Amino acid sequence: MGHHIRAVAGEREAVLALSRGWVEAQVVELPQDFALLFLTDGLWEQIEEAFPGPEGPDCPVLVAWDGAVSRFLREGSRDHPLGYIETDYFGGHGTQAAVLLEGGEVVLGPVEGEGTINRVLRALGVVSQAGKDEFDTLGLGSYRHMEPF
């Protein structure tokens, strides 16, 4: 079974604030007062229209990390840190990548590899439960695909 998501993670209030006004925004509330905003194709298109400008440098580790998404998240992280995460797994093989933004700037990443998402979630304040990592503590394994969210 695969796991393919593109999402913004952060404290619930920060993610809800980021999602306001976006018709295609799909927020999932998580434990520990966190939430995810899925970067669905529809939301990605809206962001591309709202944040025009240079495409930005190629980022081979993140599919959707382009100039518009970077500008959107830099603006959204001015008051609260946010993490941008992507997974691409099938049959136990694949990759994960993430970026951590705070104060309107990228403070970590883009980085790729095992443990990358946990590192960003930990920096956002997620506290892992006994026997679980940060990813599993938030139940992110339950969200294998962004649709039909």
BAKEVEX-924701 format. One record per residue: x, y, z of N, C-alpha, C, CB in turn; residue number from 1. Coordinates in steps of 0.02 Angstrom, whole numbers. Glycine has a CB too. Layout:
((X Y Z) (X Y Z) (X Y Z) (X Y Z) NUM)
...
//
This chain:
((42 -59 0) (0 0 0) (44 62 0) (-48 0 61) 1)
((26 112 -37) (66 172 -44) (50 226 7) (58 200 -112) 2)
((93 275 8) (83 335 50) (108 393 9) (121 330 120) 3)
((61 436 -14) (78 492 -58) (40 553 -35) (62 476 -132) 4)
((74 596 3) (42 659 24) (89 718 13) (20 654 97) 5)
((58 776 6) (91 841 7) (50 882 56) (96 876 -66) 6)
((82 908 109) (42 942 160) (84 991 200) (11 892 207) 7)
((48 1040 228) (77 1087 276) (56 1064 345) (53 1161 262) 8)
((103 1059 390) (90 1038 459) (107 1095 506) (130 974 478) 9)
((70 1098 560) (84 1149 611) (33 1146 666) (86 1218 580) 10)
((40 1192 713) (-10 1197 766) (-77 1212 733) (10 1252 817) 11)
((-130 1186 763) (-196 1189 733) (-216 1260 714) (-248 1160 780) 12)
((-208 1307 759) (-228 1376 745) (-189 1406 687) (-220 1420 807) 13)
((-125 1390 683) (-84 1416 628) (-106 1388 561) (-9 1400 640) 14)
((-122 1323 559) (-144 1292 497) (-213 1316 478) (-144 1215 504) 15)
((-258 1324 527) (-324 1350 511) (-320 1421 484) (-369 1348 573) 16)
((-277 1462 513) (-267 1531 489) (-241 1530 417) (-218 1569 535) 17)
((-194 1486 403) (-165 1480 336) (-218 1459 285) (-107 1430 336) 18)
((-266 1419 306) (-316 1392 260) (-374 1439 246) (-343 1328 288) 19)
((-382 1491 286) (-439 1536 278) (-437 1571 210) (-439 1589 334) 20)
((-495 1571 178) (-501 1606 114) (-484 1564 53) (-459 1666 115) 21)
((-462 1503 62) (-444 1459 7) (-500 1409 -5) (-376 1423 20) 22)
((-533 1414 -61) (-590 1371 -76) (-570 1297 -74) (-618 1388 -145) 23)
((-511 1281 -98) (-489 1211 -103) (-454 1185 -40) (-444 1203 -161) 24)
((-451 1225 13) (-415 1205 74) (-451 1147 109) (-409 1265 123) 25)
((-412 1096 125) (-437 1037 160) (-393 1025 221) (-439 974 113) 26)
((-420 1041 279) (-382 1036 341) (-404 974 380) (-391 1099 384) 27)
((-356 939 407) (-369 881 450) (-340 897 519) (-338 815 420) 28)
((-382 894 570) (-358 906 637) (-326 842 664) (-416 929 684) 29)
((-271 852 701) (-230 797 726) (-223 801 802) (-161 797 693) 30)
((-198 749 834) (-184 752 906) (-134 808 923) (-157 685 931) 31)
((-129 822 987) (-82 872 1014) (-94 942 987) (-11 851 1000) 32)
((-156 956 966) (-175 1022 942) (-137 1042 878) (-163 1074 996) 33)
((-124 992 836) (-92 1002 771) (-143 991 715) (-32 956 762) 34)
((-124 1010 655) (-168 1000 597) (-126 995 534) (-220 1057 591) 35)
((-157 968 481) (-127 965 414) (-171 1002 366) (-118 890 392) 36)
((-139 1037 320) (-173 1067 263) (-145 1032 201) (-162 1146 259) 37)
((-187 991 169) (-164 954 111) (-154 1001 52) (-213 898 93) 38)
((-98 994 18) (-84 1032 -42) (-110 991 -101) (-7 1048 -50) 39)
((-176 990 -108) (-208 955 -163) (-193 991 -228) (-285 948 -152) 40)
((-208 959 -284) (-197 992 -349) (-237 1057 -354) (-216 945 -406) 41)
((-299 1055 -327) (-341 1115 -330) (-312 1173 -291) (-410 1099 -304) 42)
((-289 1159 -230) (-259 1212 -189) (-193 1236 -220) (-246 1188 -117) 43)
((-155 1190 -247) (-91 1208 -279) (-104 1256 -337) (-54 1145 -305) 44)
((-155 1243 -377) (-173 1288 -432) (-192 1357 -406) (-230 1258 -474) 45)
((-232 1359 -352) (-251 1423 -323) (-190 1463 -298) (-300 1412 -266) 46)
((-144 1428 -266) (-84 1460 -241) (-42 1487 -300) (-41 1411 -199) 47)
((-37 1448 -353) (1 1470 -412) (-28 1536 -440) (0 1416 -467) 48)
((-94 1542 -439) (-126 1602 -465) (-117 1661 -417) (-200 1590 -477) 49)
((-120 1648 -352) (-117 1702 -302) (-46 1726 -287) (-149 1678 -239) 50)
((4 1686 -300) (73 1703 -285) (116 1698 -348) (101 1657 -229) 51)
((101 1740 -398) (140 1737 -460) (211 1762 -449) (105 1779 -515) 52)
((253 1746 -496) (322 1768 -492) (368 1714 -518) (340 1787 -420) 53)
((432 1722 -504) (480 1673 -529) (465 1604 -501) (551 1693 -510) 54)
((479 1554 -541) (467 1485 -520) (509 1465 -461) (480 1438 -578) 55)
((567 1493 -454) (612 1473 -401) (657 1417 -425) (572 1450 -339) 56)
((707 1401 -385) (754 1349 -405) (721 1280 -407) (814 1347 -358) 57)
((746 1238 -450) (721 1169 -452) (737 1136 -385) (754 1129 -511) 58)
((691 1096 -362) (700 1060 -300) (684 987 -312) (656 1089 -242) 59)
((734 947 -328) (720 877 -346) (691 834 -290) (782 846 -370) 60)
((697 856 -227) (672 814 -173) (599 828 -156) (714 825 -112) 61)
((571 883 -180) (501 901 -166) (465 916 -231) (497 961 -118) 62)
((412 879 -244) (374 887 -306) (343 956 -311) (320 834 -311) 63)
((312 980 -257) (273 1041 -261) (308 1103 -233) (209 1031 -224) 64)
((371 1098 -216) (407 1155 -187) (431 1200 -244) (466 1132 -143) 65)
((387 1245 -265) (405 1292 -318) (402 1363 -289) (358 1285 -380) 66)
((411 1412 -332) (412 1481 -310) (349 1503 -275) (426 1527 -367) 67)
((291 1485 -303) (227 1506 -274) (215 1474 -206) (169 1489 -321) 68)
((227 1410 -200) (217 1375 -137) (266 1402 -85) (225 1298 -145) 69)
((327 1414 -104) (376 1443 -59) (353 1511 -34) (445 1449 -94) 70)
((329 1554 -79) (306 1621 -58) (245 1616 -12) (288 1663 -120) 71)
((198 1571 -28) (139 1559 12) (158 1538 84) (94 1505 -20) 72)
((205 1491 90) (223 1466 156) (269 1514 194) (257 1400 149) 73)
((310 1551 158) (350 1602 192) (304 1654 224) (400 1636 143) 74)
((255 1676 187) (207 1724 213) (168 1693 272) (158 1747 158) 75)
((146 1632 264) (106 1599 316) (144 1582 379) (77 1537 289) 76)
((210 1580 375) (250 1561 434) (278 1621 471) (307 1516 412) 77)
((258 1680 453) (285 1740 487) (271 1741 562) (256 1803 455) 78)
((211 1718 582) (192 1720 652) (197 1653 688) (123 1746 659) 79)
((196 1598 649) (197 1531 678) (238 1485 633) (125 1503 688) 80)
((279 1442 661) (317 1396 619) (271 1347 583) (369 1358 661) 81)
((291 1328 523) (255 1279 483) (304 1230 453) (213 1314 428) 82)
((281 1170 442) (321 1120 407) (285 1100 343) (334 1057 451) 83)
((323 1093 290) (295 1068 228) (323 998 218) (311 1115 166) 84)
((279 948 208) (302 879 203) (275 845 140) (280 839 265) 85)
((313 800 114) (292 758 58) (315 686 72) (321 784 -10) 86)
((271 639 54) (290 568 55) (276 538 -13) (252 530 112) 87)
((315 489 -31) (304 452 -93) (331 381 -82) (341 487 -154) 88)
((286 338 -57) (304 268 -43) (255 221 -78) (303 255 33) 89)
((282 164 -99) (240 110 -124) (277 45 -112) (223 120 -200) 90)
((242 -3 -83) (272 -68 -70) (332 -66 -25) (291 -99 -134) 91)
((332 -18 22) (388 -13 70) (448 25 44) (409 -80 89) 92)
((446 47 -18) (502 84 -47) (479 155 -64) (530 49 -110) 93)
((523 202 -57) (506 270 -75) (547 320 -36) (433 283 -64) 94)
((518 379 -28) (555 433 4) (508 480 39) (598 470 -46) 95)
((537 522 82) (502 576 114) (547 636 114) (480 557 187) 96)
((516 695 115) (555 757 115) (516 810 152) (571 780 42) 97)
((551 862 175) (517 914 214) (557 979 214) (507 890 286) 98)
((521 1032 233) (549 1098 242) (519 1126 307) (535 1146 181) 99)
((559 1160 346) (534 1195 406) (542 1269 395) (573 1171 471) 100)
((487 1306 406) (486 1378 398) (467 1411 463) (438 1399 342) 101)
((501 1466 478) (486 1504 539) (505 1576 527) (525 1474 600) 102)
((463 1621 550) (478 1693 542) (482 1713 469) (542 1710 577) 103)
((447 1679 426) (447 1696 355) (508 1671 316) (443 1769 347) 104)
((547 1629 348) (608 1603 316) (613 1527 321) (670 1635 347) 105)
((647 1497 274) (662 1426 278) (719 1418 329) (682 1396 208) 106)
((707 1377 380) (759 1366 431) (788 1296 427) (730 1378 500) 107)
((755 1252 389) (781 1185 379) (755 1159 313) (761 1137 437) 108)
((801 1137 271) (780 1104 209) (785 1147 148) (711 1080 216) 109)
((758 1119 95) (726 1054 90) (775 997 104) (694 1045 21) 110)
((751 949 143) (790 890 159) (750 827 143) (812 890 233) 111)
((786 774 129) (754 711 108) (785 654 146) (761 700 32) 112)
((745 601 156) (772 540 185) (734 519 247) (844 549 202) 113)
((750 459 269) (716 429 327) (724 474 388) (744 360 341) 114)
((669 486 423) (670 527 483) (662 601 472) (733 516 519) 115)
((661 622 409) (657 693 393) (592 724 420) (661 703 318) 116)
((536 692 408) (472 719 431) (470 721 507) (413 679 403) 117)
((494 669 540) (496 668 613) (537 726 639) (524 602 639) 118)
((592 741 607) (636 796 628) (598 862 626) (699 799 584) 119)
((560 873 571) (522 935 564) (464 937 615) (494 942 492) 120)
((429 881 622) (373 879 671) (398 892 742) (338 811 668) 121)
((456 864 759) (486 875 825) (501 950 834) (550 833 834) 122)
((529 981 783) (545 1053 786) (482 1095 793) (584 1074 724) 123)
((425 1071 767) (362 1106 774) (330 1097 843) (313 1083 721) 124)
((356 1050 882) (331 1039 949) (294 975 962) (289 1094 967) 125)
((292 930 913) (259 866 923) (301 825 972) (249 828 855) 126)
((268 796 1021) (301 754 1071) (280 682 1057) (282 775 1145) 127)
((329 640 1042) (313 570 1025) (289 532 1086) (375 535 994) 128)
((242 487 1074) (217 443 1126) (265 384 1133) (144 419 1111) 129)
((262 351 1190) (305 293 1201) (294 241 1146) (290 262 1271) 130)
((348 218 1116) (345 167 1064) (325 192 996) (299 115 1085) 131)
((315 258 988) (296 286 924) (342 345 907) (223 309 924) 132)
((350 356 843) (386 417 822) (334 473 815) (426 406 756) 133)
((357 533 797) (313 590 791) (260 579 736) (353 653 775) 134)
((279 551 680) (234 536 624) (176 492 648) (273 502 566) 135)
((192 438 682) (140 392 706) (101 421 765) (172 326 727) 136)
((132 461 806) (97 494 861) (40 537 835) (146 537 902) 137)
((51 571 780) (-2 612 750) (-50 572 707) (29 667 709) 138)
((-35 508 696) (-79 466 655) (-74 480 581) (-150 476 677) 139)
((-16 505 558) (-9 523 488) (-10 462 441) (55 561 477) 140)
((3 404 468) (-1 344 427) (-72 329 403) (25 284 466) 141)
((-121 358 436) (-191 349 416) (-209 390 354) (-237 370 473) 142)
((-168 439 338) (-181 483 281) (-133 465 224) (-174 558 300) 143)
((-149 411 189) (-105 384 138) (-109 422 72) (-121 312 125) 144)
((-165 454 62) (-177 493 0) (-215 556 19) (-216 452 -54) 145)
((-210 607 -21) (-244 669 -5) (-317 669 -26) (-208 727 -38) 146)
((-335 631 -75) (-404 629 -99) (-440 571 -65) (-408 623 -177) 147)
((-501 577 -45) (-549 630 -59) (-553 682 -6) (-616 600 -69) 148)
((-502 695 33) (-505 746 85) (-521 814 57) (-440 749 124) 149)
//
